[in-house]
Amino acid sequence: MRRLLVLLSLIAAPAWADDTATSRLIARQGIAATTLQVEDQAASADRDMALAALRFLGGIEAAMQARWRIGATEALLPLPLLGTTLPGNSEPQPMTADFVNLMAKDAIAAMRSTREVLPDGQGALVLDLRDLWLDVDGDGQRGTGEGLAALSGLPLPDGPAVVRFDAADSHWLRAYTHLIEGVGSLILAFDPQPALERRLALAELLAEQFAEPPGQMARAPNLDQQALAFGPIVDRVAVALQTLRHQPDPALTREARDQLRAMIAANRAFWAEVATETDDDREWIPNDRQTAALGFQLPPGTGDLWLSILHEVDEALAGRMLVPFWRFAPGYGVDLARWVEDPQPVDPVDWVQGTAALPYARPGLTVGADNWNRFLSVFGGQAGLYMVLLN
């Protein structure tokens, strides 16, 4: 009987590294149900690779579902989880002031859960990216605009888009988990809840003002429409500025720095392993001798160029290089590491004018623009897309 159960388990288990069985499960039943099914399978490097990918996607899906429920379907800020345009919601639920904080905490938990199972060994996973979708509206069915390609902006070729994610790509995924956790920690460091409480109080007052008592003459519709249309833009800007002016939590700014440096370390491990690959098997991000499964072409030396940019970011986070400032003389800059250790509220006006930079100004080697300019020159108008791809 035991042998029969083992045999049935092997028959039911997806062929993680051999074919697209896993992505077919996702196409048919979604991320959540597939995650439960994979968790029930016997642990192995390939199974753990699949589970890590599912937990990562599940974290992204949960954040988008949270946004969709309150109708925050437009791109809010150019940040992970907040910069994606989602399918519309005609019946949104009320937003609470702790919405962004809860979403950040949930995303951090999902990224840590991903790393818990992400294998360090030779795990592999084959996915057809056209099969992947996120249940943004939570109805259990794949709807228009819920495909991963539509949500991420990743251009896919006509026909199958099959990628074999291998051991090198596990470092790429690890880097992304650190990036998202770092951004989440920085959001929590500034704590947008007080600003959102003020925004909700204003919304409640405006709702009372725009409610028309029986028998009262209606106000000019075009003025009302202008106020309603322009209001959300003003609200987003105001919440962002008020949040930046809040005193950051030093423990969380340091956590954000540590996560970003861990992202860079994982990125270095990724490119080091990619450089040694000799196969050419449905590559996600290829080295100079390989071909990308999705058909895009990376110019020779892309890995070295991207690592040179990340190296300077890492040096600035560690305080070994300074961030150049437009009002400072050559050889002077802003010590980002000093701000991380002793963060002060960020007032954009004071930073543009320069007085906010005074506590962090010192002489030293500054980050140059050469590598960044080379990257922009190489990738042109698609530089933003390749930044997201390369992480």
ChimeraX attribute file (.defattr): number of C-alpha atoms within 10 A of each C-alpha:
attribute: neighborCount
match mode: 1-to-1
recipient: residues
	/A:1	6
	/A:2	7
	/A:3	8
	/A:4	9
	/A:5	10
	/A:6	12
	/A:7	12
	/A:8	11
	/A:9	14
	/A:10	13
	/A:11	10
	/A:12	11
	/A:13	17
	/A:14	21
	/A:15	16
	/A:16	24
	/A:17	21
	/A:18	14
	/A:19	17
	/A:20	21
	/A:21	18
	/A:22	26
	/A:23	26
	/A:24	18
	/A:25	18
	/A:26	21
	/A:27	21
	/A:28	15
	/A:29	15
	/A:30	22
	/A:31	25
	/A:32	18
	/A:33	13
	/A:34	20
	/A:35	21
	/A:36	12
	/A:37	14
	/A:38	19
	/A:39	14
	/A:40	10
	/A:41	16
	/A:42	12
	/A:43	13
	/A:44	14
	/A:45	20
	/A:46	23
	/A:47	26
	/A:48	25
	/A:49	30
	/A:50	30
	/A:51	26
	/A:52	25
	/A:53	22
	/A:54	23
	/A:55	22
	/A:56	23
	/A:57	22
	/A:58	22
	/A:59	23
	/A:60	20
	/A:61	23
	/A:62	21
	/A:63	20
	/A:64	26
	/A:65	21
	/A:66	20
	/A:67	25
	/A:68	24
	/A:69	20
	/A:70	17
	/A:71	19
	/A:72	20
	/A:73	22
	/A:74	15
	/A:75	13
	/A:76	16
	/A:77	13
	/A:78	9
	/A:79	12
	/A:80	15
	/A:81	23
	/A:82	18
	/A:83	14
	/A:84	19
	/A:85	19
	/A:86	21
	/A:87	19
	/A:88	16
	/A:89	15
	/A:90	10
	/A:91	10
	/A:92	14
	/A:93	11
	/A:94	10
	/A:95	16
	/A:96	13
	/A:97	18
	/A:98	14
	/A:99	15
	/A:100	22
	/A:101	19
	/A:102	17
	/A:103	21
	/A:104	22
	/A:105	16
	/A:106	18
	/A:107	26
	/A:108	22
	/A:109	13
	/A:110	23
	/A:111	26
	/A:112	18
	/A:113	17
	/A:114	25
	/A:115	20
	/A:116	11
	/A:117	18
	/A:118	25
	/A:119	23
	/A:120	14
	/A:121	14
	/A:122	13
	/A:123	22
	/A:124	22
	/A:125	28
	/A:126	23
	/A:127	25
	/A:128	19
	/A:129	20
	/A:130	19
	/A:131	21
	/A:132	22
	/A:133	26
	/A:134	27
	/A:135	21
	/A:136	28
	/A:137	21
	/A:138	15
	/A:139	8
	/A:140	14
	/A:141	16
	/A:142	19
	/A:143	14
	/A:144	8
	/A:145	17
	/A:146	20
	/A:147	20
	/A:148	16
	/A:149	16
	/A:150	16
	/A:151	17
	/A:152	14
	/A:153	13
	/A:154	15
	/A:155	12
	/A:156	16
	/A:157	12
	/A:158	8
	/A:159	8
	/A:160	14
	/A:161	16
	/A:162	20
	/A:163	21
	/A:164	21
	/A:165	24
	/A:166	22
	/A:167	22
	/A:168	26
	/A:169	24
	/A:170	26
	/A:171	23
	/A:172	23
	/A:173	25
	/A:174	24
	/A:175	27
	/A:176	24
	/A:177	25
	/A:178	25
	/A:179	24
	/A:180	24
	/A:181	28
	/A:182	26
	/A:183	23
	/A:184	27
	/A:185	26
	/A:186	21
	/A:187	21
	/A:188	21
	/A:189	24
	/A:190	23
	/A:191	21
	/A:192	23
	/A:193	19
	/A:194	15
	/A:195	20
	/A:196	24
	/A:197	15
	/A:198	15
	/A:199	16
	/A:200	17
	/A:201	12
	/A:202	12
	/A:203	14
	/A:204	11
	/A:205	10
	/A:206	12
	/A:207	11
	/A:208	10
	/A:209	10
	/A:210	11
	/A:211	9
	/A:212	12
	/A:213	10
	/A:214	6
	/A:215	6
	/A:216	7
	/A:217	8
	/A:218	10
	/A:219	10
	/A:220	8
	/A:221	9
	/A:222	9
	/A:223	10
	/A:224	11
	/A:225	11
	/A:226	10
	/A:227	11
	/A:228	12
	/A:229	11
	/A:230	10
	/A:231	12
	/A:232	11
	/A:233	11
	/A:234	11
	/A:235	17
	/A:236	15
	/A:237	13
	/A:238	16
	/A:239	19
	/A:240	16
	/A:241	16
	/A:242	20
	/A:243	23
	/A:244	21
	/A:245	17
	/A:246	18
	/A:247	14
	/A:248	22
	/A:249	21
	/A:250	18
	/A:251	14
	/A:252	20
	/A:253	24
	/A:254	22
	/A:255	20
	/A:256	25
	/A:257	23
	/A:258	17
	/A:259	22
	/A:260	24
	/A:261	23
	/A:262	20
	/A:263	27
	/A:264	22
	/A:265	18
	/A:266	22
	/A:267	26
	/A:268	21
	/A:269	17
	/A:270	22
	/A:271	23
	/A:272	15
	/A:273	15
	/A:274	21
	/A:275	15
	/A:276	10
	/A:277	13
	/A:278	10
	/A:279	10
	/A:280	13
	/A:281	15
	/A:282	20
	/A:283	21
	/A:284	21
	/A:285	25
	/A:286	22
	/A:287	24
	/A:288	15
	/A:289	11
	/A:290	20
	/A:291	19
	/A:292	17
	/A:293	21
	/A:294	20
	/A:295	13
	/A:296	13
	/A:297	13
	/A:298	18
	/A:299	11
	/A:300	11
	/A:301	10
	/A:302	18
	/A:303	22
	/A:304	13
	/A:305	16
	/A:306	20
	/A:307	17
	/A:308	14
	/A:309	18
	/A:310	20
	/A:311	17
	/A:312	19
	/A:313	19
	/A:314	20
	/A:315	18
	/A:316	20
	/A:317	23
	/A:318	18
	/A:319	18
	/A:320	16
	/A:321	23
	/A:322	28
	/A:323	24
	/A:324	21
	/A:325	17
	/A:326	11
	/A:327	12
	/A:328	15
	/A:329	10
	/A:330	13
	/A:331	12
	/A:332	18
	/A:333	25
	/A:334	24
	/A:335	25
	/A:336	23
	/A:337	21
	/A:338	15
	/A:339	19
	/A:340	22
	/A:341	15
	/A:342	16
	/A:343	19
	/A:344	17
	/A:345	16
	/A:346	19
	/A:347	16
	/A:348	13
	/A:349	10
	/A:350	11
	/A:351	13
	/A:352	13
	/A:353	11
	/A:354	15
	/A:355	11
	/A:356	17
	/A:357	21
	/A:358	11
	/A:359	13
	/A:360	17
	/A:361	20
	/A:362	15
	/A:363	15
	/A:364	18
	/A:365	16
	/A:366	21
	/A:367	19
	/A:368	14
	/A:369	11
	/A:370	10
	/A:371	17
	/A:372	14
	/A:373	11
	/A:374	14
	/A:375	18
	/A:376	14
	/A:377	11
	/A:378	15
	/A:379	16
	/A:380	12
	/A:381	10
	/A:382	10
	/A:383	14
	/A:384	11
	/A:385	15
	/A:386	15
	/A:387	12
	/A:388	13
	/A:389	12
	/A:390	16
	/A:391	16
